[in-house]
Amino acid sequence: MFVNPAQENEMFFNFHELKFTVYGSNVTMDHLTYHAETVGDRIAVIDDRPEVPVRRINYSSFNTLVNQLTNGLLELGAVLGSHIAWWGNNSLETLAAMHAIRKAGGVSVPIPYRSTPGEASYLLAHADARILIIEATYLPVLSSIRGQLPALQHVISYGGTEEYSGVMLWEDALGKVHTPTSEGKAENALTMIYTSGTTGKPKGAMRRVGGEINQYGALLEFIGWDKMEELIFLTTGPLYHSGPSGFARRAQLVGATIVCQYTFDPEDWLRLVDTHRVSATFSAPTPIRRITALSKETKDTYDVSSMQSMIANAAPWTMALKRAYLRDFPTDSLWEIYGSTELSVCTVLAPEDQLRKPGSCGLPSPGVEIRLIDDEGQIIDQPDTPGELYARSVALFDTYYKAEEKYLEDHLDGFQTVGDIAYKDTDGYFYICDRKKDMIITGGVNVYPAEIENVLDEHPKVHEVAVVGVADEEWGEVVSAIVVRNGECSQEELIEFARERLSGPKTPKVVIFADELPKTGSGKVLKRELRNQVDLHIQSES
């Protein structure tokens, strides 16, 4: 374990002690400062990339680096509430930037690192970013749009030596090592994470980050993080997404070691788990599909027995994918959560329920209240009756930046929704049917694409599938499936496969094949693009 010799007999971390010490009413010590003083020799971050020397930094040195960057931001004029953006792959610098913005009491605005000039320009301008911390790889994109960003006053670059006009190097931006004057005011800090924008322009969801242990301590205990001898968390997926960044922050909140994977590669991911004995991670379905699809010979090269907590989220995992994961990883390691950027974690499905409750996303997370509301605005109490899911907890987001009206539109008596339709069974377990906007009405029947996707995903020649509704004069909408194959199969074969398992209205009338499904950076399928593809296919066929 990465601990001081005198601490060898202590727990890896103590939620109850941390809850009092860091966020008690009389103490405002920042959690990084706390870890630096109590377990300073423990490794905070491992930045491990192929063919590049591994970088390790302990909590004492990491806290010093964060303090230097925080003081540098303050010297540039950052104040409580300043909008500070960061743009880069998963790395030591990315994590340091996230913490420095928090310590400065700023609003942290992550920019997806694959952003096009148009996308980046929209996000930085809409967010009114005043300072930007950016990986040098993306400076050419920034340079092409800098003139469109009058509010952007300072740019700090890392990971390169090439000089750009108006850009300060990371080393020059670091300030003094002393504790920042803004420390202890973390409850003023916010994140502004832009939603994936699967249906239109992304919206900036603003969330307060101070006092997170008071929000999430019970959840982390529930999923067993307090029982691990070592909590080694691997960043599966980009930190600009709310899920990976949220759980990485929570892991460091309790003194864990973060292993950064710079960019996702399935075999390299296995190498990192094996090399660093990774015990926890958070993942969307796409990375796990790619990992489980590797050859048995490749997978057998790596030891993944250390994995104790795989948190499935970002998009629903099908039962076929869960079974594939359970064949390759410890069977008691798979947890599934349902949540969103706006609602945070709403439900949790424990390992023992993964196969016992197929399709369920679990029971309400500790401290979360859930209501199902029908089209008349009434609360649904009876089981197996779908309604729009509303949640209430201290972890809900505060508002949408410059779109308070949209926040209020989705607000009801202290509860918030993102438009998902769900039902609960007689045991109180919740099941997400689909997004309200994705529901298909065909021949007057409500059809939820997720149910059809789960069925088609069971076909041995289907690697990935998405289902959408497309306008049709006769039916209103027709059920259409877009399939990525991993072997030869025909449209007729898949339609017949579905017909044997689904009622008539749910059986796809259109099946088209694609090399891949269009996705957002967080792994969500862009169904609006798929609808356009199906429309073009139908037009060409007619």
C-alpha positions in Angstrom: 0.0 0.0 0.0 1.1 3.6 -0.6 1.1 4.6 3.0 3.5 5.8 5.6 5.0 2.9 7.8 3.2 4.2 10.8 -0.2 3.9 9.0 0.1 0.3 7.9 -2.5 -0.9 10.3 -5.0 1.9 9.6 -7.9 1.7 7.1 -7.2 3.1 3.7 -9.6 5.9 4.4 -12.3 6.7 6.9 -15.5 8.3 5.7 -16.8 9.4 9.1 -13.5 11.0 10.1 -13.2 12.7 6.7 -16.7 13.9 6.9 -16.1 15.7 10.2 -12.5 16.8 9.6 -12.8 18.2 6.2 -16.3 19.6 6.1 -17.2 19.9 9.8 -18.9 23.2 10.8 -15.7 24.5 12.4 -13.1 23.2 10.0 -12.7 24.3 6.3 -9.5 22.3 5.5 -9.4 21.3 1.8 -9.4 17.6 1.3 -6.2 17.6 -0.7 -4.5 19.6 2.1 -5.8 17.0 4.5 -4.4 14.1 2.5 -1.1 15.9 2.1 -0.8 16.3 5.9 -2.0 12.9 6.9 -1.0 10.5 4.1 1.4 12.7 2.1 3.5 9.8 0.9 0.6 8.0 -0.7 0.5 8.1 -4.5 -2.2 10.5 -5.7 -1.8 10.2 -9.5 -0.2 7.8 -11.9 0.1 9.1 -15.5 1.1 6.0 -17.5 1.2 6.2 -21.3 2.7 3.6 -23.7 6.3 4.4 -24.7 6.5 7.4 -22.3 8.1 7.4 -18.8 5.5 6.8 -16.1 4.9 9.8 -13.9 3.9 9.3 -10.2 3.2 12.0 -7.7 2.3 11.6 -4.1 -0.4 13.6 -2.2 2.1 16.0 -0.6 3.7 17.0 -4.0 0.3 16.9 -5.8 -1.2 19.3 -3.3 1.9 21.6 -3.7 1.5 21.6 -7.5 -2.3 22.4 -7.2 -1.5 25.2 -4.8 1.0 26.7 -7.2 -1.5 26.6 -10.1 -4.2 28.0 -7.9 -2.0 30.9 -6.8 -1.0 31.4 -10.5 -4.7 31.7 -11.4 -5.3 34.2 -8.6 -2.4 36.2 -9.8 -4.0 36.3 -13.3 -7.0 37.9 -11.7 -9.2 34.9 -11.0 -11.8 35.5 -8.2 -14.6 33.6 -6.7 -17.0 32.7 -9.5 -14.5 33.2 -12.4 -15.2 30.9 -15.4 -12.1 28.9 -16.0 -12.0 26.3 -18.8 -9.7 23.3 -19.3 -9.1 21.4 -22.5 -7.0 18.2 -22.7 -6.7 14.5 -22.5 -6.7 12.6 -19.2 -3.4 13.5 -17.5 -1.7 14.7 -14.3 -2.1 18.3 -15.6 -5.9 17.8 -16.2 -6.4 16.6 -12.6 -4.3 19.4 -11.2 -6.3 22.0 -13.3 -9.6 20.6 -12.0 -8.5 20.9 -8.4 -6.8 24.3 -8.9 -10.0 25.8 -10.3 -11.9 24.3 -7.4 -9.4 25.7 -4.8 -9.6 29.1 -6.5 -13.4 29.1 -6.0 -13.9 29.2 -9.8 -16.4 27.7 -12.2 -14.7 24.8 -13.9 -15.7 24.4 -17.6 -14.3 21.2 -19.3 -14.0 21.3 -23.1 -14.2 18.0 -24.9 -10.7 17.5 -26.4 -12.0 16.3 -29.8 -14.0 19.5 -30.3 -14.1 21.0 -33.7 -13.3 24.7 -34.1 -17.1 25.4 -34.3 -17.9 23.3 -31.2 -15.1 24.8 -29.1 -15.9 28.3 -30.1 -19.5 27.8 -29.1 -18.6 26.3 -25.7 -15.9 28.8 -24.7 -18.1 31.8 -25.9 -21.3 30.6 -24.3 -19.5 29.8 -21.0 -17.9 33.2 -20.9 -14.5 31.5 -20.2 -12.0 34.1 -18.9 -9.0 31.7 -18.5 -8.3 28.6 -20.4 -5.8 25.8 -19.4 -5.1 23.8 -22.6 -2.9 20.9 -23.8 -0.6 22.1 -26.5 -1.9 19.5 -28.9 -5.1 21.5 -29.2 -3.6 25.0 -29.6 -3.9 25.0 -33.4 -7.7 24.6 -33.0 -7.8 27.4 -30.4 -5.7 29.7 -32.6 -8.2 29.4 -35.4 -11.0 30.7 -33.1 -9.2 33.0 -30.7 -10.6 36.0 -32.4 -14.1 34.9 -31.7 -13.6 34.8 -28.0 -13.3 38.4 -26.6 -14.0 37.3 -23.0 -10.9 34.9 -23.0 -8.1 36.9 -21.4 -5.5 34.3 -20.5 -4.4 31.0 -22.0 -2.1 28.5 -20.2 -0.6 25.7 -22.2 1.1 22.5 -21.1 2.7 19.5 -22.9 4.5 21.4 -25.6 7.3 23.9 -26.2 6.1 25.6 -29.3 5.3 29.3 -28.6 2.0 30.8 -29.5 1.1 34.5 -29.3 -0.8 35.3 -26.2 -0.2 31.8 -24.6 1.6 31.3 -21.3 3.5 28.1 -20.6 2.4 26.0 -17.7 5.8 26.5 -15.9 5.5 30.2 -16.1 1.9 30.2 -14.8 2.7 28.4 -11.5 2.7 30.7 -8.5 3.9 30.3 -5.0 3.6 27.1 -3.0 1.8 28.5 0.0 -1.8 27.7 0.7 -4.0 29.9 -1.5 -6.0 32.6 0.1 -9.1 31.2 -1.6 -8.8 27.8 0.1 -11.6 26.9 2.5 -14.1 28.6 0.2 -14.6 25.5 -2.0 -18.3 25.5 -1.5 -18.4 28.5 -3.7 -16.8 26.5 -6.5 -19.0 25.1 -9.4 -18.6 22.9 -12.4 -20.3 23.8 -15.6 -20.4 20.6 -17.7 -22.1 20.9 -21.0 -24.6 18.1 -21.7 -23.9 15.9 -24.6 -26.2 17.7 -27.0 -27.8 14.6 -28.5 -30.9 16.7 -29.5 -29.5 20.1 -30.1 -27.0 22.7 -28.7 -25.3 21.6 -25.5 -26.5 23.2 -22.3 -24.2 24.2 -19.4 -25.3 22.3 -16.3 -24.0 24.1 -13.2 -23.3 22.1 -10.1 -21.8 23.1 -6.7 -18.8 20.9 -5.8 -18.1 21.9 -2.2 -18.9 19.4 0.6 -19.1 16.4 -1.8 -18.3 13.9 1.0 -21.6 15.0 2.7 -23.4 14.2 -0.6 -21.7 11.0 -1.6 -20.2 9.4 1.5 -23.2 7.1 1.9 -23.0 6.1 -1.7 -19.3 5.3 -1.6 -19.9 3.2 1.5 -22.8 1.4 -0.2 -20.7 0.4 -3.2 -17.9 -0.9 -0.9 -15.2 1.7 -1.4 -14.7 1.9 2.4 -13.9 -1.8 2.6 -11.0 -1.9 0.0 -7.5 -2.1 1.3 -6.4 0.0 -1.6 -8.6 2.1 -3.8 -6.9 2.5 -7.2 -9.2 4.2 -9.6 -8.7 4.1 -13.4 -10.0 6.8 -15.7 -12.0 4.8 -18.3 -13.3 7.6 -20.6 -12.6 11.3 -20.8 -12.5 13.4 -17.7 -14.5 16.2 -19.5 -17.5 13.9 -19.1 -19.4 14.1 -15.8 -19.3 10.4 -14.9 -15.5 9.7 -15.2 -14.6 13.1 -13.7 -17.2 12.8 -10.9 -16.0 9.5 -9.7 -12.4 10.4 -10.1 -13.1 13.5 -7.9 -14.9 11.3 -5.4 -12.0 8.8 -5.3 -9.5 11.6 -4.6 -11.9 13.0 -2.0 -11.2 9.9 0.1 -7.5 9.7 -0.7 -7.4 7.2 -3.5 -4.8 6.8 -6.2 -5.9 7.8 -9.7 -4.5 6.0 -12.7 -4.8 8.2 -15.9 -5.3 6.6 -19.2 -4.4 9.3 -21.7 -6.8 8.0 -24.4 -8.7 4.8 -24.5 -7.3 1.7 -26.0 -8.7 -1.7 -24.9 -5.5 -3.7 -24.6 -3.7 -0.8 -22.9 -6.6 -0.5 -20.5 -6.0 -4.2 -19.5 -2.3 -3.4 -19.1 -3.1 -0.6 -16.7 -5.4 -2.7 -14.6 -2.8 -5.5 -14.4 0.2 -3.2 -13.8 -1.3 -1.0 -11.2 -3.8 -3.5 -9.6 -6.7 -1.3 -10.4 -9.6 -1.9 -8.0 -12.3 0.6 -9.3 -13.4 2.4 -12.4 -16.4 3.9 -14.2 -17.3 3.0 -17.7 -19.8 3.6 -20.5 -20.7 0.5 -22.5 -18.5 1.2 -25.6 -15.1 0.7 -23.9 -16.2 -2.6 -22.3 -17.6 -3.8 -25.6 -14.2 -3.3 -27.1 -12.4 -4.9 -24.1 -14.6 -8.0 -24.0 -14.4 -8.3 -27.8 -10.6 -8.8 -27.7 -9.3 -12.3 -28.4 -9.1 -14.8 -25.5 -5.4 -15.0 -26.0 -5.0 -11.2 -25.5 -7.3 -11.1 -22.5 -5.5 -14.0 -20.9 -2.3 -12.1 -21.0 -3.5 -9.7 -18.2 -4.6 -10.3 -14.6 -7.8 -8.4 -13.9 -8.6 -10.1 -10.6 -7.9 -6.8 -8.7 -11.1 -5.2 -10.1 -13.6 -4.9 -7.2 -15.9 -2.0 -8.4 -16.8 -1.6 -12.1 -19.4 1.1 -12.2 -21.5 0.9 -15.3 -23.2 4.0 -16.5 -23.3 6.8 -19.2 -25.6 4.7 -21.3 -27.4 1.5 -20.5 -25.5 -1.8 -20.6 -27.4 -4.5 -22.3 -27.7 -8.0 -20.7 -25.4 -9.4 -23.4 -22.7 -6.9 -22.5 -23.1 -7.6 -18.8 -22.7 -11.3 -19.3 -19.6 -10.7 -21.5 -18.1 -8.6 -18.7 -18.9 -11.2 -16.0 -17.2 -13.9 -18.1 -13.9 -11.9 -18.0 -14.0 -10.1 -14.6 -14.8 -10.9 -11.0 -18.5 -11.6 -10.8 -19.0 -9.5 -7.6 -17.4 -6.4 -9.2 -20.2 -5.2 -11.4 -22.3 -2.2 -10.2 -24.7 -0.3 -12.3 -25.9 3.3 -11.6 -28.5 5.4 -13.3 -28.0 9.1 -13.3 -27.1 12.1 -15.5 -25.0 15.3 -15.5 -28.0 17.1 -14.1 -29.4 14.6 -11.6 -26.1 12.9 -10.4 -26.5 9.3 -9.2 -30.1 8.4 -8.8 -30.2 4.6 -8.5 -27.7 1.7 -7.8 -27.9 -1.9 -8.9 -25.7 -4.2 -6.8 -23.7 -7.1 -8.1 -26.0 -9.8 -6.7 -28.9 -8.2 -8.7 -27.3 -7.9 -12.1 -28.7 -11.2 -13.4 -31.5 -11.5 -10.8 -33.1 -8.2 -12.0 -32.4 -8.1 -15.8 -32.9 -4.6 -17.2 -33.2 -2.9 -13.9 -31.0 0.1 -12.9 -31.6 -0.6 -9.2 -32.9 0.9 -6.1 -32.7 4.6 -5.1 -29.2 5.7 -4.2 -28.7 6.7 -0.5 -30.2 10.2 0.0 -32.2 10.2 -3.2 -36.0 10.4 -3.6 -37.6 9.4 -6.8 -41.1 10.0 -8.2 -42.7 8.8 -11.3 -45.1 11.3 -12.8 -47.8 10.5 -15.5 -48.9 12.8 -18.3 -51.5 14.5 -16.1 -48.8 15.4 -13.5 -49.9 12.8 -11.0 -47.6 10.6 -8.9 -47.6 7.0 -10.0 -47.7 4.6 -7.0 -48.6 1.3 -8.7 -45.8 -1.0 -10.0 -45.1 -1.7 -13.7 -46.6 1.6 -14.8 -44.3 3.9 -16.8 -43.9 7.5 -16.0 -41.4 10.3 -16.2 -38.7 10.0 -13.6 -38.1 12.9 -11.3 -35.4 12.9 -8.6 -34.6 15.0 -5.5 -31.3 15.1 -3.6 -28.6 17.5 -2.4 -26.6 16.5 -5.4 -28.9 17.9 -8.0 -27.5 20.5 -10.3 -28.3 24.2 -9.7 -29.4 25.4 -13.1 -28.5 25.6 -16.8 -26.2 28.6 -17.5 -28.2 31.2 -19.5 -31.1 28.8 -19.7 -32.9 29.1 -16.3 -36.2 28.7 -18.1 -35.2 25.2 -19.3 -34.2 24.3 -15.7 -37.6 25.5 -14.5 -39.4 23.6 -17.3 -38.0 20.3 -15.9 -38.6 21.2 -12.3 -41.5 20.0 -10.1 -41.9 20.6 -6.4 -38.2 20.3 -5.7 -37.7 17.4 -8.0 -35.9 17.5 -11.4 -36.2 15.4 -14.6 -34.1 14.9 -17.7 -37.1 13.3 -19.6 -36.4 9.6 -18.9 -39.4 7.2 -18.7 -39.2 4.5 -16.1 -41.3 2.1 -14.0 -40.6 0.2 -10.8 -41.4 -3.4 -10.0 -43.1 -4.8 -6.9 -39.8 -4.9 -5.1 -39.1 -1.2 -5.7 -36.4 -1.7 -8.4 -36.5 0.8 -11.2 -36.3 0.2 -14.9 -35.5 2.9 -17.5 -37.7 2.4 -20.6 -36.1 5.2 -22.6 -35.9 8.9 -23.1 -39.3 10.4 -23.5 -38.2 12.1 -26.7 -36.9 8.8 -28.1 -40.2 6.9 -27.6 -41.6 5.7 -30.9 -45.4 5.9 -31.5 -46.2 3.4 -34.3 -49.8 2.6 -35.2 -50.8 4.3 -31.9 -48.7 2.1 -29.8 -45.9 3.4 -27.5 -42.6 1.6 -28.2 -39.4 2.1 -26.2 -36.2 1.6 -28.3 -34.2 0.2 -25.4 -36.3 -2.9 -25.2 -35.8 -3.7 -28.9 -32.1 -2.9 -28.7 -31.7 -5.3 -25.8 -33.3 -8.1 -27.9 -31.3 -7.5 -31.0 -28.1 -7.2 -29.0 -28.6 -10.9 -28.1 -28.1 -12.0 -31.7 -24.6 -13.5 -32.0 -23.7 -11.5 -35.1 -24.7 -8.1 -33.7 -21.9 -6.1 -32.2 -23.9 -3.0 -31.5 -27.4 -1.7 -32.3 -29.5 1.4 -32.0 -33.2 1.8 -32.7 -35.0 4.9 -33.8 -38.4 5.9 -35.1 -38.7 7.5 -38.5 -41.8 9.3 -39.8 -44.2 7.2 -41.9 -47.5 8.1 -43.5 -49.2 4.8 -42.7 -47.8 4.1 -39.2 -47.0 7.5 -37.9 -43.5 6.2 -37.2 -41.7 3.0 -38.2 -39.3 1.1 -35.9 -35.9 1.2 -37.6 -32.7 -0.6 -36.4 -29.2 0.4 -37.3 -26.8 -2.5 -36.7 -23.0 -2.8 -36.5 -22.3 -6.5 -37.3 -19.5 -8.8 -36.1 -20.3 -11.4 -38.7 -22.5 -12.1 -41.7 -26.2 -11.8 -41.2 -29.1 -10.4 -43.3 -31.8 -7.8 -42.6 -34.4 -10.6 -42.9 -32.6 -12.7 -40.4 -32.6 -9.9 -37.8 -36.2 -9.0 -38.4 -37.2 -12.6 -37.9 -35.0 -12.9 -34.8 -36.9 -9.8 -33.3 -40.3 -11.1 -34.4 -39.8 -14.3 -32.5 -39.2 -12.3 -29.3 -41.2 -9.1 -29.6 -44.8 -8.2 -30.4 -45.7 -6.9 -33.9 -45.5 -3.2 -33.2 -42.0 -3.5 -31.7 -40.6 -5.6 -34.5 -38.3 -3.4 -36.7 -39.6 -2.8 -40.2 -36.3 -1.4 -41.4 -32.8 -2.7 -40.7 -29.7 -1.0 -42.1 -26.1 -1.9 -41.5 -23.3 0.6 -40.5 -19.6 0.4 -39.8 -20.1 2.3 -36.5 -22.7 4.2 -34.6 -22.2 8.0 -34.3 -21.7 8.9 -30.6 -20.9 11.9 -28.4 -17.7 12.1 -26.6 -19.3 10.5 -23.5 -20.4 7.5 -25.5 -24.1 8.3 -26.0 -25.5 7.4 -29.4 -26.5 10.4 -31.6 -30.0 9.2 -32.6 -30.8 12.4 -34.5 -28.0 11.5 -36.9 -29.3 7.9 -37.2 -32.8 9.2 -38.0 -31.2 11.2 -40.9 -29.4 8.1 -42.1 -32.6 6.0 -42.0 -34.5 8.7 -43.9 -31.9 8.8 -46.6 -31.9 5.0 -46.8 -35.7 4.8 -47.1 -35.6 7.6 -49.8 -33.0 5.8 -51.8 -34.9 2.5 -51.6 -38.1 4.1 -52.8 
